[in-house]
Amino acid sequence: MKKDEVPQDNGSLAKKNVHELCYAVDENGQYTTVRSSGWEAKTLALNESLQLIDERIAATKQAVLAGAVSPIAYYMELHRMDVSLLSSYVGMHRWLVKRHFHPKRFAKLKENILRKYASVFGISVEQLKSPFPQSDT
């Protein structure tokens, strides 16, 4: 893309007075950096991705409230992690992390395991055990 073709659409970046650094070709055919206030196509794609993530979080919250999965699954979605990433952060095998998604197994977890998960999610063990206060449901 040429330097004068870098999109300057009013996107989510422009609203926050932030610019994205892009690479473009200048008049001499050399790559240079150019600031962009946004690109409509990119903004639409990012907004749709964020909406899908929010839907997954909401679905997981409902599954936790229904007793189908443990709060670990909810916090994993909330922090935009997958099982592989979470397992590496807590230092456990993926299959073990998946087992902890089962509410009955979650209820039997020892305090030190709960502390590992809580630390990764940046919350207390109490918040991990009870992620949704009664007034929030």
VOBA-1610 file (N, C-alpha, C; in pm, whole numbers, padded with zeros to 5 digits, always signed):
BEGIN
Met+00085-00117+00000Met+00000+00000+00000Met+00090+00124+00000Lys+00048+00221-00075Lys+00125+00345-00082Lys+00092+00433+00038Lys+00185+00521+00067Lys+00175+00608+00184Lys+00045+00688+00185Asp+00005+00739+00070Asp-00116+00821+00065Asp-00245+00739+00058Glu-00232+00604+00055Glu-00349+00517+00051Glu-00382+00456+00187Val-00303+00486+00288Val-00328+00431+00421Val-00463+00483+00471Pro-00553+00393+00511Pro-00687+00433+00553Pro-00685+00528+00673Gln-00774+00624+00668Gln-00789+00720+00778Gln-00936+00729+00819Asp-01003+00613+00823Asp-01145+00609+00858Asp-01162+00636+01006Asn-01276+00691+01041Asn-01307+00715+01182Asn-01355+00585+01244Gly-01265+00518+01313Gly-01298+00393+01379Gly-01288+00407+01528Ser-01275+00294+01594Ser-01266+00295+01740Ser-01138+00363+01787Leu-01033+00361+01705Leu-00909+00428+01743Leu-00925+00579+01743Ala-00994+00631+01642Ala-01010+00776+01629Ala-01090+00832+01746Lys-01186+00754+01796Lys-01269+00800+01907Lys-01186+00821+02033Lys-01078+00748+02044Lys-00992+00758+02162Lys-00866+00839+02134Asn-00864+00904+02019Asn-00751+00985+01977Asn-00620+00904+01977Val-00630+00781+01927Val-00517+00690+01918Val-00495+00658+01771His-00371+00635+01735His-00340+00600+01597His-00266+00466+01593Glu-00288+00395+01485Glu-00221+00268+01461Glu-00103+00294+01369Leu+00006+00227+01394Leu+00124+00243+01310Leu+00120+00138+01200Cys+00124+00182+01076Cys+00119+00094+00959Cys+00244+00113+00875Tyr+00274+00014+00795Tyr+00385+00025+00700Tyr+00328+00052+00562Ala+00391+00142+00491Ala+00349+00177+00355Ala+00473+00212+00273Val+00454+00217+00143Val+00563+00250+00051Val+00557+00399+00021Asp+00671+00468+00039Asp+00675+00612+00011Asp+00701+00640-00137Glu+00723+00766-00171Glu+00744+00808-00309Glu+00869+00746-00372Asn+00966+00709-00288Asn+01092+00652-00337Asn+01090+00499-00341Gly+00975+00439-00311Gly+00964+00294-00311Gly+01018+00228-00186Gln+01045+00306-00083Gln+01098+00253+00044Gln+00984+00237+00144Tyr+00996+00134+00227Tyr+00895+00117+00332Tyr+00916+00221+00440Thr+00805+00275+00487Thr+00807+00374+00593Thr+00685+00352+00682Thr+00688+00412+00798Thr+00573+00400+00888Thr+00479+00519+00868Val+00350+00490+00879Val+00246+00591+00863Val+00142+00569+00972Arg+00096+00677+01030Arg-00008+00666+01133Arg-00145+00661+01066Ser-00230+00573+01118Ser-00366+00559+01065Ser-00465+00574+01179Ser-00572+00648+01154Ser-00675+00665+01257Ser-00777+00552+01253Gly-00766+00462+01157Gly-00855+00347+01152Gly-00888+00305+01011Trp-00947+00187+01001Trp-00986+00131+00874Trp-01120+00065+00896Glu-01222+00109+00825Glu-01358+00063+00850Glu-01370-00089+00845Ala-01309-00153+00747Ala-01318-00298+00735Ala-01258-00368+00857Lys-01146-00317+00903Lys-01081-00376+01020Lys-01165-00353+01145Thr-01223-00234+01158Thr-01307-00203+01273Thr-01429-00294+01277Leu-01492-00317+01162Leu-01608-00406+01156Leu-01571-00548+01196Ala-01459-00597+01145Ala-01414-00733+01177Ala-01382-00746+01325Leu-01313-00648+01382Leu-01280-00653+01524Leu-01405-00646+01611Asn-01499-00559+01574Asn-01623-00548+01652Asn-01702-00678+01648Glu-01705-00744+01532Glu-01776-00871+01522Glu-01707-00978+01607Ser-01575-00980+01604Ser-01500-01075+01686Ser-01526-01053+01834Leu-01526-00927+01876Leu-01552-00896+02016Leu-01694-00933+02055Gln-01788-00917+01964Gln-01927-00956+01991Gln-01937-01107+02009Leu-01867-01183+01926Leu-01867-01329+01939Leu-01806-01372+02072Ile-01700-01304+02112Ile-01637-01335+02241Ile-01735-01306+02355Asp-01804-01192+02348Asp-01903-01159+02451Asp-02014-01262+02456Glu-02056-01313+02341Glu-02160-01417+02338Glu-02111-01545+02403Arg-01985-01582+02377Arg-01929-01703+02439Arg-01920-01687+02590Ile-01881-01568+02635Ile-01874-01541+02779Ile-02012-01554+02841Ala-02113-01496+02777Ala-02250-01502+02829Ala-02302-01645+02831Ala-02272-01723+02728Ala-02315-01863+02723Ala-02248-01944+02833Thr-02120-01918+02856Thr-02048-01990+02961Thr-02101-01950+03098Lys-02135-01824+03115Lys-02194-01778+03242Lys-02324-01853+03269Gln-02407-01866+03167Gln-02533-01939+03183Gln-02508-02086+03215Ala-02405-02144+03154Ala-02371-02284+03181Ala-02324-02301+03325Val-02250-02203+03377Val-02207-02207+03518Val-02328-02197+03609Leu-02416-02102+03579Leu-02537-02084+03661Leu-02626-02208+03658Ala-02626-02279+03545Ala-02707-02401+03532Ala-02639-02523+03594Gly-02514-02506+03637Gly-02442-02616+03699Gly-02381-02712+03598Ala-02368-02671+03473Ala-02313-02758+03370Ala-02160-02755+03365Val-02101-02641+03400Val-01955-02629+03403Val-01914-02550+03527Ser-01787-02560+03561Ser-01736-02489+03678Ser-01702-02345+03644Pro-01683-02261+03744Pro-01644-02122+03719Pro-01509-02107+03647Ile-01427-02209+03650Ile-01298-02202+03580Ile-01322-02179+03431Ala-01421-02245+03374Ala-01454-02227+03232Ala-01496-02084+03204Tyr-01574-02026+03295Tyr-01619-01887+03277Tyr-01500-01790+03279Tyr-01415-01803+03379Tyr-01301-01711+03389Tyr-01203-01731+03274Met-01191-01854+03225Met-01106-01879+03109Met-01158-01801+02988Glu-01289-01807+02964Glu-01350-01732+02853Glu-01337-01582+02876Leu-01364-01539+02999Leu-01359-01397+03032Leu-01221-01338+03005His-01117-01416+03030His-00980-01370+03009His-00925-01408+02871Arg-01015-01451+02784Arg-00982-01481+02645Arg-00869-01582+02632Met-00882-01688+02710Met-00784-01795+02708Met-00846-01919+02645Asp-00761-02013+02609Asp-00808-02146+02573Asp-00746-02244+02673Val-00783-02371+02660Val-00737-02470+02757Val-00584-02480+02757Ser-00523-02476+02641Ser-00376-02486+02633Ser-00308-02373+02707Leu-00355-02251+02686Leu-00294-02136+02752Leu-00315-02142+02903Leu-00438-02172+02944Leu-00466-02180+03088Leu-00383-02290+03152Ser-00372-02404+03087Ser-00295-02514+03145Ser-00148-02476+03161Ser-00095-02400+03067Ser+00045-02359+03081Ser+00061-02258+03194Tyr-00037-02170+03213Tyr-00029-02072+03321Tyr-00039-02136+03459Val-00125-02237+03473Val-00140-02300+03604Val-00043-02415+03624Gly+00029-02453+03518Gly+00129-02558+03529Gly+00070-02697+03542Met-00040-02721+03472Met-00105-02853+03474Met-00130-02899+03331His-00149-03028+03316His-00181-03082+03185His-00320-03036+03141Arg-00337-03028+03009Arg-00467-02984+02954Arg-00582-03073+03000Trp-00559-03205+03001Trp-00667-03295+03039Trp-00710-03273+03183Leu-00616-03233+03268Leu-00649-03208+03407Leu-00729-03078+03421Val-00690-02977+03346Val-00767-02852+03347Val-00909-02878+03299Lys-00923-02958+03193Lys-01057-02992+03142Lys-01139-03064+03248Arg-01077-03151+03325Arg-01149-03221+03433Arg-01201-03121+03536His-01126-03014+03558His-01168-02915+03657His-01286-02832+03609Phe-01325-02847+03482Phe-01446-02780+03432Phe-01572-02848+03485His-01562-02971+03531His-01678-03043+03584His-01708-02991+03724Pro-01830-02946+03748Pro-01864-02886+03878Pro-01835-02977+03998Lys-01862-03106+03986Lys-01837-03196+04100Lys-01688-03208+04130Arg-01608-03212+04027Arg-01462-03220+04048Arg-01409-03086+04098Phe-01465-02977+04047Phe-01425-02844+04092Phe-01452-02829+04242Ala-01565-02879+04288Ala-01602-02867+04429Ala-01504-02940+04520Lys-01434-03038+04467Lys-01340-03118+04547Lys-01195-03069+04538Leu-01171-02963+04462Leu-01034-02915+04445Leu-00977-02863+04576Lys-00850-02891+04596Lys-00781-02844+04716Lys-00753-02695+04704Glu-00733-02633+04818Glu-00712-02488+04826Glu-00592-02443+04742Asn-00484-02520+04742Asn-00366-02478+04665Asn-00392-02478+04514Ile-00474-02568+04466Ile-00510-02570+04323Ile-00600-02450+04293Leu-00695-02423+04380Leu-00784-02308+04361Leu-00703-02178+04361Arg-00602-02171+04448Arg-00518-02051+04452Arg-00442-02030+04321Lys-00398-02140+04258Lys-00330-02129+04129Lys-00422-02066+04025Tyr-00543-02118+04017Tyr-00639-02063+03920Tyr-00672-01918+03953Ala-00698-01890+04080Ala-00733-01754+04121Ala-00620-01657+04088Ser-00498-01699+04110Ser-00383-01614+04080Ser-00373-01583+03930Val-00394-01684+03848Val-00390-01664+03703Val-00498-01567+03658Phe-00617-01578+03718Phe-00729-01492+03679Phe-00727-01357+03750Gly-00637-01339+03846Gly-00628-01212+03918Gly-00746-01187+04010Ile-00796-01294+04070Ile-00911-01284+04161Ile-00881-01360+04289Ser-00971-01350+04385Ser-00956-01427+04508Ser-01016-01566+04489Val-00981-01656+04578Val-01038-01791+04574Val-01189-01784+04596Glu-01232-01691+04681Glu-01376-01675+04706Glu-01449-01634+04578Gln-01390-01543+04501Gln-01451-01502+04374Gln-01454-01618+04275Leu-01350-01701+04278Leu-01346-01817+04190Leu-01457-01914+04225Lys-01479-01935+04354Lys-01583-02028+04397Lys-01723-01974+04373Ser-01741-01843+04388Ser-01872-01779+04371Ser-01857-01659+04277Pro-01853-01683+04147Pro-01824-01573+04054Pro-01937-01473+04035Phe-02059-01513+04067Phe-02173-01424+04043Phe-02248-01399+04173Pro-02236-01279+04227Pro-02315-01247+04346Pro-02464-01264+04316Gln-02542-01291+04417Gln-02685-01316+04398Gln-02754-01203+04324Ser-02713-01079+04347Ser-02777-00964+04282Ser-02741-00954+04135Asp-02635-01024+04090Asp-02588-01015+03951Asp-02655-01117+03860Thr-02724-01214+03914Thr-02782-01322+03833Thr-02914-01290+03776
//
